[in-house]
């Protein structure tokens, strides 16, 4: 046992001595010499750097600290297809970065490169285009779009000469935003089918309506627009469906758009001045549209349309007129006023594509050719 302790002691001393004297012999020091020199200064371990490089901070990956930290950049507030209102409708923000608002997410946009070179003004994306009066309820925004329009209009059985019947319209509208204020419009065209008991069935092309629109006031922060322009309706259509008469119609108009709470109001008004007042009637029209978001993609629509005839034509000895799509040139319509209302919805399929539909009916004593109407639109916006 004593022999084992002697061997263990010898090994320990030999190991300690090799560590101490590994770097060569040193002068022996007493305890008094050690304390007289002070405490040995050891190199401190380097502290973790709070700065990476010259400007980038290194933050510990603590979830609690990450939640407290402020974001490096403000959140986007103008994303196409998203409603700018919060659920409480109290914290709207319209600091729109129009360069980031684009239609790049929609693959359909890349398939028509000509139109994609004229992008719409995307700072008013929450607005919904009017539906029930597709020709004359003009959207005040500067937009590039292609819109298919289908109208099925029922004609009352008490209608003079025509009797009960229906009218179908198949049209394609185009708008081209030359810049954020000026745009070109092709708002009336297409193919019509007319079925009535009085004059039978007929088919033919509609007149062509072309024009310009200019945005006079464009207030992004307050989501307000004031536009105006001029539309000329040609006489290229077929007389079999009550088109192609007269010498064309000039229509100056104004259009206003404003966000109200979470909804959007669009109002349009203008005068129809025929080139030949004997062949077509002169009238004043107005249209009011309101849309309100129900979900992120679905919006409810309510609209009001009216037309007041200020001067009769001399083409037909009738006391009724054709409304927004047809101008009969009737001889006894001066002072007539027709008012209709419409209800429906708009659904955004994606940032570029939306479908809308409304049902319209008259609320005035006069109906003229509109007993009821269903209008459906499919809009591709660039």
C-alpha positions in Angstrom: 0.0 0.0 0.0 2.8 2.4 0.9 4.6 1.4 -2.3 1.6 2.3 -4.4 1.3 5.8 -2.7 5.0 6.4 -3.3 4.6 5.6 -7.0 1.4 7.8 -7.4 3.2 10.7 -5.8 6.2 10.4 -8.0 4.0 10.4 -11.2 2.0 13.5 -10.1 5.2 15.4 -9.3 6.7 14.4 -12.6 3.6 15.6 -14.6 3.3 18.9 -12.7 7.0 19.5 -13.2 6.8 18.9 -16.9 4.0 21.5 -17.2 5.7 24.1 -15.2 9.0 23.8 -16.9 7.9 23.0 -20.4 8.9 26.5 -21.6 12.3 26.4 -19.8 13.5 27.1 -16.3 12.4 30.0 -14.3 13.6 31.7 -11.2 11.9 30.4 -8.1 9.4 32.9 -6.5 8.2 33.1 -3.0 4.7 34.0 -1.9 5.9 37.5 -0.9 7.3 38.1 -4.4 4.0 37.1 -6.0 1.8 39.4 -3.9 4.3 42.3 -4.3 3.8 42.2 -8.1 0.1 42.4 -7.9 -2.6 40.2 -9.3 -1.8 38.6 -12.7 -3.6 40.4 -15.6 -5.2 37.9 -17.9 -6.4 38.7 -21.4 -10.2 39.3 -21.2 -12.4 37.2 -23.5 -13.7 39.4 -26.4 -17.2 40.7 -25.9 -19.8 39.8 -28.5 -19.9 42.6 -31.1 -23.1 44.6 -31.2 -22.3 45.9 -34.7 -21.8 43.8 -37.7 -19.5 45.5 -40.2 -20.2 49.2 -40.1 -24.0 49.5 -39.8 -25.8 46.2 -39.5 -26.8 45.3 -35.9 -26.6 41.8 -34.6 -29.6 41.0 -32.4 -29.9 37.9 -30.3 -32.5 35.5 -31.8 -34.9 35.8 -29.0 -38.5 35.6 -30.1 -39.7 38.1 -27.4 -37.1 40.6 -28.5 -38.1 40.2 -32.1 -41.7 40.9 -31.3 -40.8 44.1 -29.5 -38.4 45.4 -32.1 -39.7 47.8 -34.7 -40.0 46.7 -38.4 -37.2 47.9 -40.7 -39.7 49.2 -43.2 -43.4 50.3 -43.1 -46.0 47.7 -44.2 -47.4 48.0 -47.7 -50.7 49.8 -47.8 -51.6 49.8 -51.5 -51.8 46.2 -52.6 -53.9 45.5 -55.7 -57.1 43.6 -54.8 -56.9 44.4 -51.1 -59.3 46.7 -49.3 -57.6 49.7 -47.8 -59.9 49.8 -44.9 -59.4 48.0 -41.6 -62.2 45.8 -40.3 -63.3 48.7 -38.0 -63.2 51.2 -40.9 -61.3 53.6 -38.7 -57.7 53.4 -39.8 -57.5 53.9 -43.5 -54.1 54.6 -45.0 -53.6 55.7 -48.6 -49.9 56.3 -48.8 -49.8 54.5 -52.0 -46.6 53.5 -53.7 -47.8 53.3 -57.2 -44.5 51.8 -58.5 -45.1 48.7 -56.3 -48.8 48.5 -57.2 -48.8 46.5 -60.4 -50.5 43.7 -62.2 -47.4 41.4 -62.3 -49.1 38.8 -60.2 -51.6 38.1 -63.0 -50.4 35.9 -65.7 -53.1 37.1 -68.1 -51.5 40.5 -68.3 -48.4 39.1 -69.9 -50.4 37.6 -72.7 -51.5 41.0 -74.2 -48.2 42.9 -74.2 -49.5 45.9 -76.1 -52.0 46.8 -73.4 -49.6 46.0 -70.5 -47.4 48.9 -71.8 -50.2 51.3 -70.7 -50.7 50.4 -67.0 -53.8 51.6 -65.1 -53.6 54.0 -62.2 -53.3 51.5 -59.4 -53.7 54.0 -56.5 -57.5 53.6 -56.6 -57.7 49.9 -56.8 -60.5 49.5 -54.2 -63.0 51.3 -56.4 -65.5 49.1 -58.4 -66.5 50.0 -61.9 -70.2 50.9 -62.4 -72.2 48.1 -64.1 -75.9 48.8 -64.8 -75.3 51.7 -67.2 -72.2 50.3 -68.9 -71.9 52.9 -71.6 -72.5 56.2 -69.8 -71.7 55.5 -66.1 -68.0 56.3 -66.8 -65.4 55.4 -64.2 -63.4 58.5 -63.3 -60.0 56.6 -63.0 -57.4 56.4 -65.8 -57.6 52.7 -66.6 -56.4 50.2 -69.1 -58.9 47.4 -69.4 -60.9 45.0 -71.5 -64.4 44.4 -70.4 -67.0 42.0 -71.8 -70.6 43.2 -71.4 -73.8 41.1 -71.6 -77.2 42.7 -71.3 -80.6 41.0 -71.3 -83.3 43.6 -71.3 -87.0 42.7 -71.0 -89.6 45.0 -72.8 -93.0 45.5 -71.3 -96.1 44.1 -73.0 -97.7 47.5 -73.0 -94.9 49.1 -75.0 -96.5 50.9 -78.0 -95.8 49.3 -81.5 -93.2 46.8 -80.1 -95.2 45.0 -77.5 -93.6 42.4 -75.3 -90.1 41.4 -76.1 -86.5 41.4 -75.1 -83.1 42.8 -76.2 -79.7 41.1 -75.9 -76.4 43.0 -76.2 -73.0 41.4 -76.6 -70.3 44.0 -76.3 -66.6 44.5 -75.6 -65.3 47.7 -74.1 -61.7 48.9 -74.1 -59.9 51.6 -72.1 -56.3 52.6 -72.6 -54.6 54.8 -69.9 -52.1 56.9 -71.8 -50.9 58.2 -68.5 -52.3 58.6 -65.0 -54.7 61.4 -66.2 -55.4 60.9 -69.9 -57.1 57.8 -71.3 -58.8 56.6 -74.5 -62.2 54.9 -74.4 -64.2 52.6 -76.7 -67.4 52.2 -74.6 -70.1 51.3 -77.1 -70.0 48.5 -79.7 -71.1 44.9 -80.0 -73.9 42.8 -81.5 -77.6 43.1 -80.7 -80.5 40.7 -81.0 -84.1 42.1 -80.7 -87.3 39.9 -80.3 -90.7 41.7 -80.1 -94.2 40.7 -80.9 -94.9 43.9 -82.8 -91.9 44.0 -85.2 -90.6 40.4 -85.0 -87.0 39.3 -84.6 -83.9 41.1 -85.9 -80.2 41.2 -85.4 -77.4 43.7 -86.1 -74.4 45.6 -85.0 -74.5 48.5 -82.5 -73.2 52.0 -83.1 -69.6 52.6 -82.0 -68.8 55.0 -79.2 -65.3 56.4 -78.9 -63.9 59.1 -76.6 -61.3 60.6 -74.3 -61.2 61.1 -70.5 -59.0 63.4 -68.5 -58.5 63.3 -64.7 -58.7 67.0 -63.5 -58.3 66.2 -59.8 -56.4 63.2 -58.6 -56.2 63.2 -54.8 -54.7 59.9 -53.7 -54.5 60.7 -50.0 -58.3 61.5 -49.8 -59.2 59.0 -52.5 -61.0 61.6 -54.6 -61.2 61.9 -58.4 -62.8 64.4 -60.8 -62.7 63.6 -64.5 -64.3 64.8 -67.6 -64.3 64.1 -71.3 -66.1 63.7 -74.6 -67.6 60.7 -76.4 -68.7 60.5 -80.0 -71.2 57.9 -81.1 -71.0 57.0 -84.8 -73.8 55.8 -87.1 -72.3 52.5 -88.3 -74.9 50.3 -86.6 -77.8 48.4 -88.1 -81.2 50.1 -88.3 -82.9 46.7 -87.8 -82.0 47.0 -84.1 -82.6 50.8 -83.9 -78.9 51.8 -84.5 -77.3 53.7 -87.4 -79.8 56.6 -87.5 -78.9 60.3 -87.5 -75.5 61.9 -87.9 -73.9 60.8 -84.7 -74.2 62.0 -81.1 -71.7 64.1 -79.1 -71.7 63.5 -75.4 -69.6 65.7 -73.0 -69.6 64.4 -69.5 -68.1 64.6 -66.0 -67.4 61.8 -63.5 -66.6 62.0 -59.8 -65.3 59.3 -57.5 -64.8 59.4 -53.7 -64.2 56.9 -50.9 -66.7 57.2 -48.1 -65.8 55.1 -45.1 -65.2 51.6 -46.5 -67.4 52.2 -49.6 -66.9 54.1 -52.8 -69.2 56.5 -54.6 -69.0 57.2 -58.4 -71.4 59.7 -60.0 -71.5 60.5 -63.8 -73.5 63.0 -65.7 -73.6 64.4 -69.3 -75.6 65.6 -72.3 -76.4 63.8 -75.5 -76.3 66.3 -78.4 -77.3 64.6 -81.7 -75.8 65.8 -85.0 -79.3 65.6 -86.5 -81.9 66.6 -84.0 -84.7 65.5 -86.3 -83.5 61.9 -86.4 -82.5 61.5 -82.7 -83.7 63.0 -79.4 -81.6 65.3 -77.1 -81.3 64.3 -73.5 -79.5 64.7 -70.2 -78.4 61.7 -68.1 -77.1 60.9 -64.6 -75.8 57.8 -63.0 -74.9 57.1 -59.3 -72.9 54.1 -58.2 -72.0 52.9 -54.7 -70.0 49.8 -53.8 -69.2 48.5 -50.3 -66.8 45.6 -49.4 -68.4 42.5 -47.9 -65.2 40.4 -47.9 -61.7 41.0 -49.2 -62.9 40.0 -52.7 -66.7 40.5 -52.7 -68.4 43.9 -52.9 -72.1 44.8 -52.8 -73.3 47.3 -55.5 -76.3 49.7 -55.5 -76.9 52.0 -58.5 -79.3 54.7 -59.7 -79.7 55.8 -63.3 -81.8 58.5 -64.9 -82.4 60.1 -68.2 -84.3 63.3 -68.9 -85.3 64.1 -72.5 -84.9 67.8 -73.2 -85.9 67.9 -76.9 -87.8 65.4 -79.1 -86.8 64.1 -82.5 -89.0 63.7 -85.5 -88.2 60.2 -86.6 -91.1 58.2 -85.1 -94.5 59.3 -83.8 -94.0 57.8 -80.4 -94.1 59.0 -76.7 -91.4 56.6 -75.6 -87.6 56.4 -76.0 -84.9 53.8 -76.0 -82.8 54.8 -72.9 -79.1 54.5 -72.7 -78.6 52.0 -75.6 -81.2 53.1 -78.2 -82.2 56.5 -79.5 -85.4 56.3 -81.4 -85.8 60.0 -82.2 -89.4 59.9 -81.0 -91.5 63.0 -81.5 -93.3 63.3 -78.1 -90.7 62.7 -75.4 -89.5 66.2 -74.4 -89.8 66.4 -70.6 -90.0 62.7 -70.1 -88.0 61.4 -67.1 -87.1 57.7 -66.6 -85.4 56.5 -63.4 -84.1 53.0 -62.7 -82.2 51.4 -59.8 -80.0 48.3 -59.7 -78.6 45.9 -57.1 -75.8 43.4 -57.5 -72.3 42.4 -56.6 -68.7 42.5 -57.8 -66.2 39.7 -57.2 -62.4 40.0 -57.7 -61.1 36.7 -59.0 -57.5 38.1 -58.7 -55.7 41.4 -58.8 -56.6 41.9 -62.5 -59.8 39.9 -63.2 -63.3 40.6 -61.8 -66.8 39.6 -62.6 -69.9 41.7 -61.7 -73.7 41.4 -62.2 -76.7 43.5 -61.3 -80.5 43.4 -61.8 -82.1 46.7 -62.8 -85.7 47.9 -62.8 -87.5 51.2 -63.2 -88.7 53.2 -60.1 -90.4 56.0 -62.1 -93.8 55.9 -63.6 -92.3 55.7 -67.1 -90.5 52.5 -68.3 -90.1 53.2 -72.0 -88.2 50.1 -73.3 -86.8 48.9 -70.0 -89.2 46.7 -68.0 -86.2 45.0 -66.3 -82.6 44.3 -67.2 -79.8 42.0 -66.1 -76.2 43.2 -66.8 -73.1 41.0 -66.4 -69.5 42.2 -66.9 -66.1 40.5 -67.0 -63.3 42.9 -66.6 -59.6 42.4 -67.2 -57.6 45.3 -65.8 -53.9 46.0 -66.6 
